[in-house]
């Protein structure tokens, strides 16, 4: 059993009186969405979506043929008040029952983890879900440092430049304008690399692209495409997007016992996932 999951299980099994904490009234939060040191959680732009990354083959008619998932599809969400939720299924968490990344829709895992930052209740909460999950959750007080970390990780759009440059060949850029993807209005940009490669006795003229579609108002990367537009590409981003997320995503199931911790020590590994909010 992976060590990270073991720690979660141990935390959920701690006696209630050993982790009791009385919550102080929440302090006022800066509701601005500015970057830098004044970064704040995004307010007023709720959504839920499945984050994915997969390899596909571009067929001659332009259709995409699935090859494999590069990570386990997982859900992320944000409500209008700035709560953020992540479903955590790491590579070392995959059991044999659900480790099937070669399937377009992998089977449901018997257990996975959920992590929620709640700036309203001033708590960090996590709990397991799935058919073999214990029905218990743990929450901790949300410190200013953890709030700031979450804001920087989820509210600042990364630049996401291509992994090629003029040293690799001829690079051109294009503004792709606006369009709607998964119900979200996004703006696109494309970098195209034209280069030559010697193979045996002939020279091959090849193309690579890097395409990014983002929604600046919602602070979301909706789609990124890398690779050969006539061969294999890696596509990652968000799908199954809803702009009216279920409020139940941001709280433990009703039949769970909720225990209260005094500090966020147990949430240290959870916050490593926060840093992967935009990551492929």
Beta strands, then each sheet from edge to edge (+ up, - down):
strand 1: 47-58
strand 2: 64-69
strand 3: 74-78
strand 4: 84-88
strand 5: 112-118
strand 6: 123-129
strand 7: 136-141
strand 8: 170-181
strand 9: 184-199
strand 10: 202-215
strand 11: 220-227
strand 12: 232-242
strand 13: 257-260
sheet 1: 2+ 1- 3+ 4- 5+ 6- 7+ 13+
sheet 2: 2+ 1- 12+ 11- 10+ 9- 8+
end
